[in-house]
C-alpha cells in the first residue's frame, strides 16, 4: 500500500513544483467567481461556460509550463517575442480581419488570433531585458530608447483601433520605465507635455472615442446609444444593494438590459447578484493578488525578473481598476475585461501566463538573509 502511494506522491510533488500556492489560490478563486457570474450571464447560452472552463484548463497548463522556465531563459525570448509581435501587428494593419469596424485579428489555421494580446507581456519583457543589460549605468538616452520601444507597438494598436488594449500595453511598459529609475523631473515634464497636447490629441481621436469621453461626462445625453452601457451597468451595480439579489436572480442581466454582460460588463452582473459584500470580497482578492506579485518582485534575483514581475503585478491592478471604473461610470468605456472573470480565452491565457512568470520569479528568487 505504501509502495503504491510513493509514485502518486512523486507525481503530486512534480505537478506542484514551482507553483506558488498563494497565487494559485487567489487566481483560481477569482476564476470560480467568474464562472459563477458567467453561468448567470449566459443562461441562454451555457456553451459559453463550457468554453470558458476549457480555456481555464488550457490557461492552467500554460501557467504551469511557464512556471517551470527560469527567468534567465525567459529573458532570451524577450527580443524575439517583441520582434514577432511587431511583425504580427504589421500583418494585422495590412491584412487583418475587420470586425465591428476594427482591424484587430489575424487568421491562423482554423482560428483567429489577436496579436495585440501578446504585446501585454512582450513589451514589458523587452523593456525589462533592455534595462537589465544597462543596469550598470543608466542615462537619459536609455529611457528615450525605452520610450521608443513602448511607443511603436502602442501606436500600431491605437491605429487598429483598440484603445483599451493600447492603454494596458502602455501602462505595463510605463511601470517598467518607472521602476527602472525614471526621474520624477522627466515624468513631470512628460505629464506637462501630455496636458498641453490634450487639444491636439482630441482632434486625432476617432469619432467613437470622442463620443465615449463625452458620454462619460453626461451619459444621459444619449441614453439609448453611447450612454446606454454606462446607465444600465450603474443601475445593475446600485440595485444589488448590500447583499445582492442572489445568484441567478439578477433582473438587469436576465432581462437583457446589460450589454456585453459576459465580457466587459460581467462586473455589473456580479454586483447585482452579490451586492456590496460580494464586491468587497472581489476587491480583497485583487488587492492580495497585486500585493503577492509585488512581494515576489521585491525578492527577485535580477533586474530583469524584478522589473517584469512588478509590471505583471501592476498590470493585474490596471486591468481591474479600468474595468471597475468603466462599469461604475467613472472611466470611459474602453473594452477592458475584468481579469480572471470576463469571458474570453485569449485574455485569460495572457493573464495565466503572467501568473506563471510570477511563479517562475518566485521559484528562482534570491535567498533573503535573516
C-alpha positions as CSV (number, residue, x, y, z in Angstrom):
1,X,0.0,0.0,0.0
2,X,2.8,2.4,0.9
3,X,4.7,1.5,-2.3
4,X,1.6,2.4,-4.3
5,X,1.4,5.8,-2.7
6,X,5.1,6.7,-3.5
7,X,4.6,7.2,-7.3
8,X,1.4,9.3,-6.6
9,X,3.3,11.4,-4.1
10,X,6.2,11.9,-6.6
11,X,3.6,12.8,-9.3
12,X,1.9,15.3,-7.0
13,X,5.2,16.8,-6.0
14,X,6.2,17.1,-9.6
15,X,3.0,18.8,-10.6
16,X,3.2,21.3,-7.8
17,X,6.8,22.1,-8.3
18,X,7.3,25.7,-9.0
19,X,3.7,26.6,-8.2
20,X,3.2,29.4,-5.7
21,X,0.2,28.2,-3.7
22,X,-0.8,31.7,-2.6
23,X,-1.0,33.0,-6.2
24,X,-2.8,29.8,-7.3
25,X,-5.5,30.0,-4.6
26,X,-6.1,33.7,-5.5
27,X,-6.4,33.3,-9.2
28,X,-8.5,30.1,-9.0
29,X,-10.8,31.8,-6.5
30,X,-11.3,34.7,-8.9
31,X,-11.8,32.3,-11.8
32,X,-14.5,30.4,-9.9
33,X,-16.3,33.6,-9.1
34,X,-16.1,34.4,-12.8
35,X,-17.6,31.0,-13.8
36,X,-20.5,31.6,-11.4
37,X,-21.2,35.1,-12.8
38,X,-20.8,33.8,-16.4
39,X,-23.2,31.0,-15.7
40,X,-25.8,33.6,-14.7
41,X,-24.9,36.0,-17.5
42,X,-25.1,33.2,-20.1
43,X,-28.3,31.5,-19.0
44,X,-29.4,31.3,-22.7
45,X,-26.0,30.1,-23.9
46,X,-24.5,27.5,-21.5
47,X,-21.9,26.6,-24.1
48,X,-20.0,29.8,-23.1
49,X,-19.5,28.4,-19.6
50,X,-18.1,25.1,-21.1
51,X,-15.8,27.1,-23.4
52,X,-14.6,29.2,-20.6
53,X,-13.9,26.1,-18.5
54,X,-11.9,24.6,-21.3
55,X,-10.0,27.8,-21.7
56,X,-9.3,27.8,-18.0
57,X,-7.9,24.3,-18.2
58,X,-5.6,25.3,-21.1
59,X,-4.5,28.5,-19.3
60,X,-3.6,26.5,-16.1
61,X,-1.5,24.2,-18.2
62,X,0.2,27.2,-19.8
63,X,0.8,28.7,-16.4
64,X,2.4,25.5,-15.1
65,X,4.7,25.3,-18.1
66,X,5.8,28.9,-17.8
67,X,6.4,28.5,-14.0
68,X,9.0,25.8,-14.8
69,X,11.0,28.1,-17.0
70,X,13.8,30.1,-15.2
71,X,13.7,33.9,-15.6
72,X,17.1,33.7,-17.3
73,X,15.6,31.5,-20.0
74,X,12.5,33.8,-20.3
75,X,14.9,36.7,-20.9
76,X,16.3,35.0,-24.0
77,X,12.8,35.1,-25.5
78,X,12.2,38.8,-24.8
79,X,13.7,40.2,-28.0
80,X,12.3,37.5,-30.4
81,X,8.8,37.8,-28.8
82,X,8.8,41.6,-29.2
83,X,10.0,41.4,-32.8
84,X,7.5,38.7,-33.7
85,X,4.8,40.8,-32.0
86,X,5.6,43.8,-34.1
87,X,5.6,41.7,-37.3
88,X,2.2,40.3,-36.5
89,X,0.9,43.8,-35.7
90,X,2.1,45.0,-39.1
91,X,0.4,42.0,-40.7
92,X,-2.8,43.0,-38.9
93,X,-2.5,46.5,-40.3
94,X,-2.0,45.2,-43.8
95,X,-4.3,42.1,-44.0
96,X,-6.1,41.7,-40.7
97,X,-9.8,40.9,-40.4
98,X,-12.2,43.8,-39.8
99,X,-14.8,43.1,-37.1
100,X,-17.2,45.8,-36.0
101,X,-15.1,48.5,-37.7
102,X,-11.8,47.5,-36.1
103,X,-8.9,45.6,-37.7
104,X,-7.5,43.5,-34.8
105,X,-7.4,39.9,-35.8
106,X,-5.3,37.5,-37.9
107,X,-6.4,34.2,-39.3
108,X,-4.0,31.4,-38.2
109,X,-5.1,28.0,-39.5
110,X,-8.6,27.3,-38.3
111,X,-8.8,30.0,-35.7
112,X,-8.3,33.8,-35.2
113,X,-5.5,35.4,-33.2
114,X,-5.3,38.9,-31.7
115,X,-1.5,39.8,-31.8
116,X,-2.1,42.9,-29.5
117,X,-2.8,40.5,-26.6
118,X,0.8,39.0,-26.7
119,X,2.2,42.5,-26.5
120,X,0.8,42.9,-23.0
121,X,3.7,40.6,-22.0
122,X,6.1,41.0,-24.8
123,X,6.5,44.8,-24.3
124,X,7.4,44.7,-20.5
125,X,9.6,41.6,-21.2
126,X,11.5,43.6,-23.9
127,X,11.8,46.7,-21.7
128,X,13.0,44.6,-18.7
129,X,15.6,42.9,-20.9
130,X,16.8,46.3,-22.2
131,X,17.2,47.9,-18.8
132,X,18.7,44.7,-17.4
133,X,21.5,45.0,-19.9
134,X,22.1,48.6,-19.0
135,X,21.8,48.4,-15.2
136,X,25.4,49.4,-14.5
137,X,25.0,53.0,-15.8
138,X,21.6,54.2,-16.9
139,X,21.4,57.5,-18.8
140,X,18.5,59.6,-20.0
141,X,19.1,58.4,-23.6
142,X,18.4,54.8,-22.3
143,X,14.9,55.9,-21.2
144,X,14.4,57.6,-24.5
145,X,15.1,54.3,-26.3
146,X,12.8,52.5,-23.8
147,X,10.0,55.0,-24.6
148,X,10.5,54.3,-28.3
149,X,10.3,50.6,-27.7
150,X,7.0,51.2,-25.9
151,X,5.5,53.8,-28.3
152,X,5.9,51.7,-31.6
153,X,3.6,48.8,-30.6
154,X,1.2,51.1,-28.8
155,X,0.8,53.2,-32.0
156,X,0.1,50.1,-34.0
157,X,-2.6,49.0,-31.5
158,X,-4.2,52.5,-31.4
159,X,-4.4,52.5,-35.2
160,X,-6.5,49.3,-35.2
161,X,-8.3,51.0,-33.3
162,X,-8.2,49.3,-29.8
163,X,-7.8,51.9,-27.2
164,X,-8.4,49.5,-24.3
165,X,-5.5,47.2,-25.2
166,X,-3.3,50.1,-26.1
167,X,-3.8,51.6,-22.6
168,X,-2.9,48.2,-21.0
169,X,0.2,47.8,-23.0
170,X,1.2,51.4,-22.4
171,X,0.6,51.0,-18.6
172,X,2.7,47.8,-18.5
173,X,5.6,49.5,-20.3
174,X,5.3,52.6,-18.2
175,X,5.6,50.5,-15.0
176,X,9.0,49.1,-16.3
177,X,10.3,52.6,-17.2
178,X,9.2,54.0,-13.8
179,X,10.7,51.2,-11.6
180,X,13.9,51.2,-13.8
181,X,14.6,54.6,-12.3
182,X,12.8,57.2,-14.4
183,X,13.4,60.6,-12.9
184,X,10.4,62.4,-11.3
185,X,11.5,65.5,-13.2
186,X,11.3,63.7,-16.5
187,X,8.0,62.2,-15.5
188,X,6.6,65.6,-14.5
189,X,7.8,67.1,-17.9
190,X,6.0,64.3,-19.8
191,X,2.8,64.8,-17.8
192,X,3.0,68.5,-18.6
193,X,3.6,67.8,-22.2
194,X,0.6,65.5,-22.3
195,X,-1.6,68.1,-20.6
196,X,-0.5,70.7,-23.2
197,X,-1.3,68.3,-26.0
198,X,-4.9,67.5,-24.9
199,X,-6.5,69.7,-27.5
200,X,-4.3,68.5,-30.5
201,X,-4.8,64.9,-29.4
202,X,-8.6,65.4,-29.2
203,X,-8.6,66.1,-32.9
204,X,-6.7,62.9,-33.6
205,X,-9.2,60.7,-31.8
206,X,-11.8,58.7,-33.7
207,X,-15.4,59.9,-33.5
208,X,-16.4,56.9,-31.4
209,X,-13.6,57.6,-28.9
210,X,-14.5,61.3,-28.5
211,X,-18.1,60.1,-28.0
212,X,-17.1,57.8,-25.2
213,X,-15.4,60.6,-23.3
214,X,-18.3,63.0,-23.7
215,X,-20.7,60.2,-22.7
216,X,-18.7,59.6,-19.5
217,X,-19.3,63.3,-18.6
218,X,-23.0,63.0,-19.3
219,X,-24.4,59.6,-20.3
220,X,-27.9,60.9,-20.3
221,X,-27.3,62.9,-23.5
222,X,-27.6,59.7,-25.5
223,X,-29.4,57.2,-23.1
224,X,-30.3,54.7,-25.9
225,X,-27.0,55.0,-27.7
226,X,-23.5,55.7,-26.4
227,X,-24.7,56.2,-22.9
228,X,-26.7,53.0,-22.7
229,X,-23.8,50.9,-21.4
230,X,-22.9,53.1,-18.5
231,X,-26.5,53.8,-17.5
232,X,-27.5,50.2,-17.4
233,X,-24.4,49.0,-15.7
234,X,-24.7,51.6,-12.9
235,X,-28.3,50.6,-12.4
236,X,-27.3,47.0,-12.0
237,X,-24.5,47.8,-9.6
238,X,-26.7,50.0,-7.5
239,X,-29.7,47.6,-7.5
240,X,-27.5,44.9,-5.9
241,X,-27.5,46.8,-2.6
242,X,-25.6,45.4,0.4
243,X,-26.0,41.7,-0.1
244,X,-27.2,41.4,-3.7
245,X,-30.3,39.8,-5.2
246,X,-28.8,36.3,-5.0
247,X,-27.1,34.1,-7.6
248,X,-29.2,33.7,-10.8
249,X,-31.7,36.3,-9.6
250,X,-30.3,39.4,-11.3
251,X,-33.1,41.1,-13.3
252,X,-30.9,43.5,-15.3
253,X,-28.9,40.7,-16.7
254,X,-31.7,38.2,-17.3
255,X,-33.9,40.8,-18.9
256,X,-31.0,41.6,-21.2
257,X,-30.6,45.2,-20.2
258,X,-26.9,44.8,-19.6
259,X,-24.9,44.8,-22.9
260,X,-21.7,42.6,-23.2
261,X,-22.7,41.1,-19.9
262,X,-20.5,38.0,-20.3
263,X,-17.3,40.0,-21.2
264,X,-16.6,43.7,-20.4
265,X,-19.6,44.2,-18.2
266,X,-19.6,41.0,-16.2
267,X,-19.0,43.0,-13.1
268,X,-22.5,44.5,-13.4
269,X,-24.0,41.0,-13.3
270,X,-21.8,40.0,-10.4
271,X,-22.6,43.2,-8.5
272,X,-26.3,42.9,-8.9
273,X,-26.4,39.3,-7.6
274,X,-23.7,39.5,-4.9
275,X,-24.0,43.2,-3.8
276,X,-21.5,45.3,-1.9
277,X,-20.4,42.3,0.2
278,X,-19.5,40.4,-3.0
279,X,-17.7,43.4,-4.4
280,X,-15.7,43.7,-1.1
281,X,-14.6,40.1,-1.5
282,X,-13.6,40.7,-5.1
283,X,-11.6,43.8,-4.1
284,X,-9.8,41.9,-1.3
285,X,-8.8,39.1,-3.7
286,X,-7.5,41.6,-6.2
287,X,-5.6,43.5,-3.5
288,X,-4.0,40.3,-2.3
289,X,-3.1,39.2,-5.8
290,X,-1.3,42.5,-6.5
291,X,0.4,42.5,-3.1
292,X,1.7,39.0,-3.6
293,X,3.0,40.0,-7.1
294,X,4.8,43.0,-5.6
295,X,6.3,40.8,-2.8
296,X,7.6,38.4,-5.5
297,X,9.1,41.4,-7.4
298,X,10.8,42.7,-4.3
299,X,12.6,39.4,-3.8
300,X,13.6,38.9,-7.4
301,X,17.1,37.8,-8.2
302,X,17.8,40.0,-11.2
303,X,16.8,43.4,-12.6
304,X,15.0,41.7,-15.4
305,X,13.0,39.5,-13.1
306,X,12.2,42.4,-10.8
307,X,11.0,44.8,-13.5
308,X,9.0,42.1,-15.3
309,X,7.3,40.9,-12.0
310,X,6.3,44.4,-10.9
311,X,4.9,45.2,-14.4
312,X,2.8,42.0,-14.3
313,X,1.6,42.6,-10.8
314,X,0.5,46.2,-11.6
315,X,-0.9,45.0,-14.9
316,X,-3.4,43.0,-12.9
317,X,-4.2,46.1,-10.9
318,X,-4.7,48.2,-14.1
319,X,-7.0,45.6,-15.6
320,X,-9.2,45.5,-12.6
321,X,-9.1,49.3,-12.0
322,X,-10.0,50.2,-15.6
323,X,-12.8,47.7,-15.8
324,X,-14.3,48.6,-12.5
325,X,-14.1,52.3,-13.3
326,X,-15.7,51.7,-16.6
327,X,-18.6,49.7,-15.2
328,X,-19.2,52.1,-12.4
329,X,-19.2,55.1,-14.7
330,X,-16.0,56.9,-13.6
331,X,-13.9,55.9,-16.6
332,X,-14.8,55.8,-20.3
333,X,-15.9,52.5,-21.9
334,X,-12.7,51.2,-23.5
335,X,-13.3,47.5,-23.8
336,X,-11.1,46.1,-21.0
337,X,-12.1,42.8,-19.5
338,X,-12.3,42.1,-15.8
339,X,-9.2,39.9,-15.0
340,X,-10.0,36.2,-14.5
341,X,-13.8,36.8,-14.5
342,X,-14.7,38.0,-18.0
343,X,-15.3,35.5,-20.8
344,X,-12.6,35.2,-23.3
345,X,-9.8,32.6,-23.9
346,X,-7.1,34.8,-25.3
347,X,-7.2,37.3,-22.4
348,X,-7.4,34.5,-19.9
349,X,-4.4,32.8,-21.4
350,X,-2.4,36.1,-21.2
351,X,-3.3,36.5,-17.5
352,X,-2.4,33.0,-16.5
353,X,0.9,33.2,-18.4
354,X,1.6,36.4,-16.4
355,X,0.9,34.5,-13.2
356,X,3.2,31.7,-14.4
357,X,6.0,34.3,-14.9
358,X,5.5,35.5,-11.3
359,X,5.7,31.9,-10.1
360,X,8.9,31.4,-12.0
361,X,10.4,34.6,-10.5
362,X,9.4,33.4,-7.0
363,X,10.8,30.0,-7.5
364,X,14.2,31.4,-8.6
365,X,14.2,34.3,-6.1
366,X,17.4,35.3,-4.3
367,X,17.9,34.0,-0.7
368,X,17.0,36.6,1.8
369,X,19.3,36.6,4.8
370,X,17.7,37.0,8.2
